[in-house]
Amino acid sequence: MSTWRRLLSVLMVGGLSAGVFLAVPPAAVAAPSSGSAVAQLGSNFRFGVASSGFQTEGHNRDSNWTRYGARGQVVEPVGNAVDFFHRYPEDIAHARALGVSVYRVSVEWSRVEPVPGRDDPAAWAFYDRVIGGIVAAGMTPMITLNHWVHPGWEVDRGGWNRSGMADDLIGFATKVVDRYAWARPSWVTFNEPTEYVRRELTFGGLRPQNVNRMVDGIVRAHRTLYAHIHAVQPEAQVTSNLAYFPIPGVQAFLEGLFPRRMAGTLDVIGVDQYYSVSLLDVSAAASATGDFARSSQAPEAIYYVLRHVAREFPGVPVYVVENGLATDGAGRRPDGYRRADHLRDTVYWIQRAVADGVDVVGYNYWSLTDNYEWGDYTAHFGLYTVDVAGDPSLTRRPTPAVAAYRQIIADRGVPAGYRPTRAPVLCSFVDVPDSCAHPAVVR
């Protein structure tokens, strides 16, 4: 079966059936150690916040995603998002007040090169101010070179349907690296490349017969950029974060598309984890259909993810590039889970993974503020909530998770006596059969 047909088939919601679970063959797994309940995270562990340009900046230039919005292919267009373009000093100050050491942002290709071969100095000056502001606030930038957005003129050229797209992107990204290597950032070449491919397929930016071309182009661009980054910034940490898809059989296939082909050019394994699926809550995996606020949330899922990644990519440190909880605008969910509790529970399980020998080096919360969630503003992920539809001032209002995260960072984790607010579920699909053979246990 061709790559594109396999990609489409493994991402079907029907793959969440118990039949798929039962079809997964046993694998060799290592039992967790019987070490301490939790290990406080050392001074070298990096706490951060994450964001992306298109989802927060507003005032966007012509791109594949502005066109999807203009054509009505999504619920609502991005508009001016939360206007990070003008309010970045305030958001940087909020991040600094949390005590984080990492602030993840992206540089929008469509903003700095609105027409082919002609850069906009004012756009570069904006990113100069953002990167400079992060550094001046005592934080390290984590710069994403592509977060699913490319210029409209690239769409007109054929986008990822043409092999030259990879060369164009390399040219843009090389300029970003050269301009900001002084800030000693860490780098994400491509955000969740499997999702980039899937969404381009979904919205018609990529023809099915050209999936292999896009996959190959992303891998080639990543490897080229990795070499260039290390040439100008030898100590840099470079990754391309994978979206963890907790469905048996699917995750292994997706890992084969990108991270395994990027072997030797990932200084850390970057992973994004948002939801869970188990034998008892298959119907609750609503995030598979885009309803993040109703998605199943078992906090120990991050523990299984970290164990899985450490097993599949031995010897490479792991960085949680994105993790968070979707709620409505008032911070509510049908399951009653609250952001502050979810954050503390998640950090507990990260500490447990560290205690059990997993080399986890960092954690970014998605996201600092609410933002445009690739089609609408329904799902709220922010530590600071923003009412885009009802508040023209776009006031950043702290959720209780702000104080929770500040305390976690100050204490380097949750205290030794902390117990998660939710007990582990039975046989999580996040990593079978390991989760069944060696289930997470609260100590």
N, C-alpha and C positions, 0 to 999 in steps of 0.2 A: 504494500500500500504506500502511496506517495506521502511525503511529509505533510502536505497541506491537508490531505484527507484524514490522516492520522491525527493531526492537530485539531481538526474540527470534531472528530469523533470522540477524542478523549476529553474534550471540554463540554460535552453534552451533559445536561443535568441528570440524565438517566444513569450516568456512571456512578451516581450516589447510592445505587441499590445494594442491598445486602448481598446479592449474588456476586457483585464485583468483589466485595470484601472476602467472600468465601473462596473466590478463585485465586487469591493472592497466595503464592507458594511460600512455605516457611523459609526463613533466612537466618543465617547465623547472627546472633545478637549477643552482646555482652551485658551481663546483669549490672545494674548500678551498684556503686559501692555502698557500704554501710557507714559512711562518714558522718560528719556533723550535720545537724539539722539544716543550717544555712551557713554560708560563709560570707562575711562582710566583704564588699567589693573593694579592692585595693585602690590606692591613689592613682594608679595608671589606668583604671577602668574609666571609660569616657561616657558620660551622660550627655545627651543632646536633644535637640528638637529638629523636626524636619518640615520642609515645605517644598513647593515647586513654583517656578515663575508663572506659568500659564494659569495655575489655579489660584494665585493670590494677587498678582500684580495689577491686572486690569489694563486698560488702555493698550490692548494688544494689537499687534500688526497682523496682516493677512497670513493665515497659516491653514494647515489641514483642519485644525480644530475650530478656528473661527468659521471656516466654511461649513463644517458639520452643523454648527449652531445656526448659521444663516439659512441653511437649507432645511431646517426643522428636523434633522435626523436625531436630535436629542430633545429632552424635555424643554430646556431653555438655554439660550446662549450664555456665554460667560459674562457678558457685560463688563463692568469694571471690578468684578470680584470683590475682594476686601481692600482694594486700592493700596496694596503694598508699595506700588510705584511711588506714592507720595508719603505713605505712613511707615516706611521701613525704619526710620529712627526710633519710633515708638515700639515697634515690634522687636527690634534689636535690644532695646532697653528692657522689655519684658523678659526676653530670653536671658539677659545678663542677670536680672534680679532672681531668676530661678536658680542660678548657680551652675548652669550647664557649661560644658567646655566645648561643645560642638554645635554649630548652626548649619543645617543643610539647606542650600539654595540651589537654583539652577540658572544658567544663562540661556536666554531664549534666542535661538538662531534667527528666528523671524524678526526679532527686534533689532539686532545689531547688523543684519544684512537684509534689509527690506527688499532690495533688488539685487540680482546676481552680480557679484563682483564689486559692489559698492557698499561700504560700511557706513553706518550712521554714527558720527562722533558723539552725538548727544546720548545715544543709547549706551555706548561704551562708557561714557562718563557716569551714567546712572549705575552701572554695575561696579565701576570704580568706587563709587560712594558706598555701595552696599558692602562690598568685600572689605573696603577700608574700615567701615563702621564696625563690622564684626570683629576684625582684628583689634581695633582700638578698644573694644569692649572686653578684650581678654579672652575671646573665643577663637576656635579654629574653624574656618569655613570647610564644609564638605560640599564640593561643587559637582553638580550633576551636569554632564555635557549634553545629554538628550533625555528629556522626560516626556516622550511620545509626541512631541510637536516639531514640525518642520515647516519652512516657509511655503506660502502659497505658490511662489514661482517654481518651487520644486514639485509641487503637485502638478502644475502645468507641464512640467518636463516629463512627468510620469511617475514621480516619487520612487518608491522602492520597486516599481516594476522595471526599472532600468538599473543596470549595474553601476553606472556613473554616480548614483546617489551616494554610495559609500564614499567615493572619492571626494565629493562635495562636502559631506559631513566631516570627513577627516580634515579638510582644509579649514572649515569653520572652527572645529574643536581644537586644532593645533594653535590657532590664534588665541583662544581662551586660555589654554595651558601656558603659552608664552607670556601672556599678559598678567596672569595671576599666580605664577609659580612663586613669586616673592612672598606671598602670604602663607606659604607652606601648608596649603590645604591638603585634605584627602580628596580623592576623586571617585566619582561614580561615572563610568563611561555611558552606560545605557541603563535607565531605570526599567526594571522588570521587562526585559526584552520579549519574553513570551507573550506578555499582555500587549505590548506594542504591536506585535505581529497580529494577535487575535483581533485587536480593535481596528487595525487597518483593514483586515479582512471583513469585519462586521460592517464597517461604514463605507466600504467600496473603494478605499484608497489603494488597496492591493488586490490584484486579480489572483484567484486561487492557484493558477498554474505558476505563479511567480513567488510562492511562499519560500521555496528553496533559495531563490535569489536574495530575498530579504534576509533570511536567516544567515546565509553565507556572508552577505555584505556586513551585517552587524558583527559577526565574529571577526571578520577581517579588519573592520574599523577598530574594534576593541583592541585587537592584538597590536595594530599599528600605533594606536594612541598610547597603549601601555608602554611600548618601547620609547615613544617620544617623551612621555611624562618622566620616565626614569632617567632619560638623558639630561633633562633640564632640572629635575628635582629628584636626585637619586634616592632619598630616604622616603619618598612618597608612599602612601598606601592607596592602592587602586583596586576597585572592585566593579562588578556589574551585578546589582542586587537581584536575587531571584525571588519571584512571588511564590510562596509556599502554598501548594494546592492540596488540601488534605483529603485526597480521594485515592484509594488504592490503585496502583498502576499508572495513574496520571502523573504523579510527581516524578517518578523515575524516568518517564518519557520526556518530560519537560527539562529535567536536568541533563538529559542527553543532547538536547537541542543547543544549549548554551554553556552552562558552567563546565561541563566535561570537555567541550571543545575549546574552552578558554583556559584549560589546565596549564599551569606554569605562569599565567599572567593574571592571577588573582591573589593579591597580597593578603586579603582577608576574604572569607566567604560572606558576602552581604546577603541577608535574608529578610524578607518582609513577611510578617505573620499577622493575620487578622481574625480568623475564625476557626471553628473546630467542627468536627462531625464524629458522631459515635453511633454504635449499634442502636442506641436508645433514642437518638435525636436526629435521625436521617431527615425527617420532614422539616426540621428546624434550620437546615443549612440554606437559608434563604439568600445568603450572599452569593450563592452560585447563580442566582437569577438577578443579582444586583440590589437586593433589598438588605443593605448592610445593617440597618437599625433593627432588623429582626433576625439577624444571623446568630447561629449558636455560638456561645462563648463559654468554653471551659478553659479556665486560666492556665491549667497545667499543659495545655496544647503547646505553649512555647517551650516547655521542658522537653517534650517529645521531639519537637522540631530541632532543638539544639542537639539532642542526642543523635538524631538522624543525620544531621549535617556533619557532625564530628565523625561519625562512623563512615559516611560516604566520601568525605574529603579529609582524610587523616593528615594531621600535621599542619593544617592551615587554620589560623585563628578565625573565630566567628564574630561578626558584628551584626546586631539587629538594627538594620537601617530604618525599618518602619515597623511600628506596632501601635495599635490604638483601639478605641471603642467608639462605635457609631451610636448616637442617640438622636432624639428629636431636639428641637430648639430649646426645650426646657430641661435638657439633660436626662430625659426619661427613655426607658425601653420597655417593651412588653414583659420581659423577664425580670424587670426590677433591678438589674445590675446598674451600678453607678460608676462613673468614670474614676473617681478617687479609689474606690474599692478594687476595681479592675486593675488599676495601675499598681497598687500595692501588692495585689495577688500575683500579678505578672512578674514583678521584681522579685518576689519571694521565690518563684520557680526558676528565675534566672540564677539567683543565688544558689538554689539547690543544684542546678546544672553545674555551676562552678565547683561546688563542694564535691560533686561526683566526677570531677576531672575534665569537664568540657572547657576548652580555652575560649571563653567569651570575653571579648575585649571592649565592647561598647554597646550602647542602647540609645536609640533615638525615638522619642515619642512623636507619633503622627497624630495631630500636628499642633504647632504653636497656636494658631488661630483656626477657626472654621474657614473653609474655602470652597471652591467650586469642585464638586466631586464628579467631574467628567460627565456632565449631562444635566445637573441641577444642583440646588443648594439644600436638598432635603436632609441628607445625612450630615450630622454635626460631629466632627472629630476633635474640635479644638480644646486645648487647655483654656483658651480664651474664646468665648462664644461671640459671634457677630451675627446680627440679624440683617442679612443683606436685603431681604425683601421689605422689611418694615422700619428700618432705621437708617435714614439717609446719612446720619453722621458716622455710621459704621463703627460705633463705639465698641472697643474691646472690653468685654465683661469677664472677669475671672470666674472660672468654675471652682468648686471645692478641690479639684485635682491640682490646681496651682499650688496651694499650700501643701498638699500631699507630696507632690513631686519635689518641691523645695526641701521638705524634710527628708525625703529619701536621699536626695543628693548630699545634703549636709551630713547624714548619718552613714553614707555609703551603703545604702540598702535598708531593708526593713529589719527590726530588731530580732534577736535570736528567738524570742518567745512568740513571734508573730505566727498566726495561723490563718490560712486563706479563708475567705468568706464563703467559698464554695468547695465542696468535696470533689475529688477527681471522679470523672465518669468512667464507666466500664468500657473497656476495649475501644479506645479512641481510634478513629480511622486515620488520625494524623500520621501514625506510623505503625501500621500492623505488619507483622505480628508482634513486634517488640512491645507495643503498648499493652498487649494482652499477656504476653509471657513475663514481662517485667513492668508491671503497672506502677505509675507514680503513687507514692505513699507520703502523706504528710507526716513529718517527723517533729 
